[in-house]
Amino acid sequence: MPNDAPDPFKEVMTRESLAAVIRSLCDDLHRRGEEWENRPVEDYLGALAAWITDSPGSYRYLGEEMPPDGDWTFFARALSAAVVYE
């Protein structure tokens, strides 16, 4: 059953807008982190990997097609660089 709520992530089309989403997540963690199910970074990264694996089902649930050409290399590099980037 598709969700009728607007998808705020459809507007994420640039590197800057992706960075804004990530900053917003960080702000949300500071404001209401006690409500996050996956607060420790190892839980968050594990959930991230699980969601990426299961994402075709999430898109089907929303009644949308999985984007065929995500820039997975950029995202992988960004996640890895954040381990040591200051």
C-alpha positions as CSV (number, residue, x, y, z in Angstrom):
1,M,0.0,0.0,0.0
2,P,1.7,3.2,-1.1
3,N,2.2,6.0,1.4
4,D,0.4,9.2,0.3
5,A,2.7,11.6,2.3
6,P,5.0,13.8,0.1
7,D,8.5,12.5,-0.3
8,P,11.0,15.2,0.9
9,F,13.9,13.3,-0.6
10,K,12.7,13.8,-4.1
11,E,14.2,17.3,-3.9
12,V,17.6,16.0,-3.1
13,M,19.3,16.4,-6.5
14,T,22.6,18.0,-5.7
15,R,25.6,17.3,-3.5
16,E,24.6,20.4,-1.4
17,S,21.1,19.2,-0.8
18,L,22.4,15.7,0.2
19,A,24.7,17.4,2.7
20,A,21.8,19.5,4.1
21,V,19.8,16.2,4.7
22,I,22.8,14.8,6.6
23,R,23.2,18.0,8.6
24,S,19.5,17.8,9.4
25,L,19.9,14.2,10.6
26,C,22.7,15.3,12.9
27,D,20.6,18.1,14.3
28,D,17.7,15.7,14.8
29,L,20.1,13.3,16.7
30,H,21.1,16.2,19.0
31,R,17.4,17.2,19.6
32,R,15.8,13.9,20.0
33,G,18.4,11.2,19.8
34,E,16.8,9.3,22.6
35,E,14.0,8.5,20.2
36,W,16.3,7.0,17.6
37,E,16.2,3.3,17.4
38,N,19.8,3.1,15.9
39,R,21.7,5.7,17.9
40,P,25.1,4.0,18.3
41,V,27.0,4.4,15.0
42,E,27.4,0.7,14.6
43,D,23.7,0.2,14.8
44,Y,23.1,3.1,12.4
45,L,25.5,1.8,9.9
46,G,24.1,-1.7,10.1
47,A,20.6,-0.4,9.6
48,L,21.9,1.7,6.7
49,A,23.4,-1.4,5.0
50,A,20.2,-3.4,5.6
51,W,18.0,-0.6,4.1
52,I,20.2,-0.3,1.1
53,T,20.0,-4.1,0.5
54,D,16.2,-4.0,1.0
55,S,15.6,-0.7,-0.8
56,P,13.9,-2.2,-3.9
57,G,11.1,-3.3,-1.5
58,S,10.9,0.1,0.0
59,Y,10.4,1.7,-3.4
60,R,7.8,-0.9,-4.3
61,Y,5.9,-0.1,-1.1
62,L,5.9,3.6,-2.0
63,G,4.6,2.7,-5.5
64,E,7.8,4.0,-7.1
65,E,10.5,2.5,-9.3
66,M,14.0,2.1,-7.9
67,P,16.3,4.7,-9.5
68,P,18.4,2.8,-12.0
69,D,21.6,4.9,-11.8
70,G,22.3,6.1,-8.3
71,D,25.8,7.4,-7.7
72,W,26.7,4.6,-5.4
73,T,30.5,5.3,-5.7
74,F,30.1,8.9,-4.4
75,F,28.0,7.7,-1.5
76,A,30.5,4.9,-0.6
77,R,33.4,7.3,-0.8
78,A,31.6,9.9,1.4
79,L,30.8,7.3,4.1
80,S,34.3,6.0,4.1
81,A,35.9,9.5,4.1
82,A,33.8,10.5,7.2
83,V,35.7,8.0,9.3
84,V,38.8,10.2,9.2
85,Y,37.8,13.6,7.7
86,E,38.0,16.5,10.1
